[in-house]
Amino acid sequence: MSERFPRRAEKARRTRLALIAAATELFAERGYTGTTIEAIAQKAGVARPTVFTSMPGGKPQLLKEARDVAIAGDDEPVPIPQRTWYVQTLAQTDPVVLVRMQSRNNRRILKRVAALEIVIRAIAADPGLAELAAEARRQRRFGAATITGRLHELGALRPGLTHEAAGDIYYALASPEVFLLLTRDQGWTMAAYEEWLADQLIYALLGRDGNASAEPRRAAADDTAPR
């Protein structure tokens, strides 16, 4: 008995991750309403009833969990504020280094989650999904306020810029819409986007020259990076 239960739990975890991966891809390709449970099950290689066994909440739960995994990069139950990369970023005392590190974090997260964020925005009026859309906005606002709050603590914000306004600027520049506009629509590489974001944030928040590149690099290969 003691040997069977861990195996059963691992099998259930693999099934859940397969469903999340399938849902993530299909939501990004077809949108929320265009993605069916049947399509998710088929792509994940499971029977339709298995979807509801693993995800009793159906499509809304799949969308929420797909977003959670995309943001974190895995399904480990470790909140973002406790992740090593985030703690190390906030520990920086050089504001320029902090902004560049966080721009890299943003690039890695948005590469995984930007398309899902757009899907969530599109269904915000749906009564059954409005809370998910509102929570996504709150989390992004909190993340922006945390970073700009740290810059405020360091006394690094440019003269006349309030913490609240800095949060608004960060929220806009690091948005999924801007990420997709540049990387998907305009063909920028991930590295070019990261550099641009850091330069813009350094200029807008710190009032310093970010030494932006004159010509963004276009996508010739996949800019993958570890989490």
URTA-V182742 format. One record per backbone hydrogen bond with DSSP energy under -0.5 kcal/mol. CO is the residue of the C=O (numbers start at 1). NH is the residue of the N-H. Records with the same first field share a line. If there is no record, write none. Layout:
CO=NH  NH
//
This chain:
1=5
2=6
3=7
4=8
5=9
6=10
7=11
8=12
9=13
10=14
11=15
12=16
13=17
14=18
15=19
16=20
17=21
18=22
19=23
20=24
21=25
22=26
23=27
24=28
25=29
26=30  31
27=31
30=34
32=35
34=36
36=40
37=41
38=42
39=43
40=44
41=45  46
42=45
47=50  51
48=51  52
49=53
50=54
51=55
55=58
57=60  61
58=62
59=63
60=64
61=65
62=66
63=67
64=68
65=69
66=70
67=71
68=72
69=73
76=78
77=79
79=82
80=83
83=87
84=88
85=89
86=90
87=91
89=92
93=95
94=98
95=99
96=100
97=101
98=102
99=103
100=104
101=105
102=106
103=107
104=108
105=109
106=110
107=111
108=112
109=112  113
110=114
113=117
114=118
115=119
116=120
117=121
118=122
119=123
120=123
121=124
123=126
126=129  130
129=133
130=134
131=135
132=136
133=137
134=138
135=139
136=140
137=141
138=142
139=143
140=144
141=145
142=146
143=147
144=148
145=149
146=150
147=151
148=152
149=153
150=154
151=156  157
152=155
158=161
160=162
162=166
163=167
164=168
165=169
166=170
167=171
168=172
169=173
170=174
172=175
175=179
176=180
177=181
178=182
179=183
180=184  185
181=186
182=188
187=219
189=193
190=194
191=195
192=196
193=197
194=198
195=199
196=200
197=201
198=202
199=203
200=204
201=205  206
202=206  207  208
203=207
205=158
208=210
214=216
217=189
222=224
//
